[in-house]
Amino acid sequence: MYVPRFLWLHVLAGVCWIGLLYYFNFVQVPGVDAALANPDGPQPAAINKYIAPRALFWFRMAAAVTWLTGLSALAQLGGGMQGIMDAFMLTNGMAVILVRYHHVI
């Protein structure tokens, strides 16, 4: 089965987006707490001033690329704007996730 390159970009951007979300929740927040607890260590301002803006930039870019490539895929699979509308309304064969979930129950 041929998978267009933009779908691989969609998957890669989604993995980056989720990975950065995990970074914020499991690395940066505990790191700021540890910096606050250590009086001789780098203060949270060092983390928030230098690291957080770059990580937030890439987080936003990964989110935007994921959404845009996802919309592009829906438009290409469904024949333009109708494909996007079908996916959000779960009609015309775009309800695959809902159908598969229903069979599991």
C-alpha positions in Angstrom: 0.0 0.0 0.0 1.4 3.4 -1.0 1.4 6.0 1.8 2.0 9.6 0.7 4.9 11.4 2.2 2.8 14.0 3.8 1.1 11.3 5.9 4.5 10.3 7.2 5.1 14.0 8.0 1.8 14.0 9.8 2.8 11.0 11.9 6.3 12.4 12.7 4.8 15.8 13.7 2.3 14.1 15.9 5.0 12.0 17.6 7.0 15.2 18.2 3.9 17.0 19.5 3.1 14.3 22.0 6.8 13.9 22.9 7.1 17.6 23.8 3.9 17.4 25.8 5.5 14.6 27.8 8.7 16.7 28.2 6.7 19.6 29.7 4.8 17.3 32.1 7.5 14.9 33.2 10.8 16.7 32.7 10.4 20.5 32.9 7.8 20.8 35.7 9.8 18.4 38.0 13.0 20.2 37.0 11.6 23.6 38.0 10.5 22.1 41.3 13.9 20.7 41.9 15.5 24.1 41.0 13.2 25.7 43.6 14.2 23.2 46.3 17.9 23.7 45.7 19.1 27.1 47.0 22.5 26.7 45.3 21.3 25.4 42.0 20.0 27.2 38.9 16.8 29.0 39.7 13.6 28.3 37.7 14.1 31.5 35.8 17.1 29.9 34.0 14.9 27.1 32.8 11.9 29.2 32.0 14.0 31.9 30.3 16.2 29.8 28.0 14.7 26.3 27.6 10.9 26.8 27.8 10.6 29.3 24.9 12.4 27.0 22.5 10.5 24.0 23.6 7.2 25.9 23.3 8.1 27.1 19.8 8.7 23.5 18.7 5.6 22.3 20.5 3.4 24.9 18.7 5.1 24.1 15.3 4.5 20.3 15.8 0.9 21.0 16.7 0.4 23.2 13.6 2.1 20.8 11.2 0.1 17.8 12.7 -3.2 19.7 12.2 -2.4 21.0 8.7 -1.1 17.7 7.4 -4.1 15.9 8.9 -6.5 18.3 7.2 -4.6 17.9 4.0 -5.0 14.1 4.3 -8.7 14.3 5.0 -9.2 16.6 2.0 -7.2 14.3 -0.3 -8.9 11.2 0.9 -12.4 12.7 0.8 -12.2 14.8 -2.3 -11.6 18.3 -1.0 -13.6 20.2 1.7 -16.2 17.5 1.6 -13.7 15.0 3.0 -13.0 17.3 6.0 -16.7 17.8 6.7 -17.3 14.0 6.4 -14.6 13.3 8.9 -15.8 15.7 11.5 -19.4 14.6 11.0 -18.4 10.8 10.8 -20.3 10.2 7.5 -19.5 8.7 4.1 -17.0 6.1 5.3 -15.0 8.5 7.5 -16.5 6.9 10.7 -14.0 4.0 10.7 -12.8 4.8 14.2 -16.4 4.9 15.5 -17.4 1.7 13.8 -14.3 -0.2 15.0 -14.9 1.1 18.6 -18.5 0.0 18.4 -17.5 -3.5 17.6 -15.2 -3.7 20.6 -18.0 -2.9 23.0 
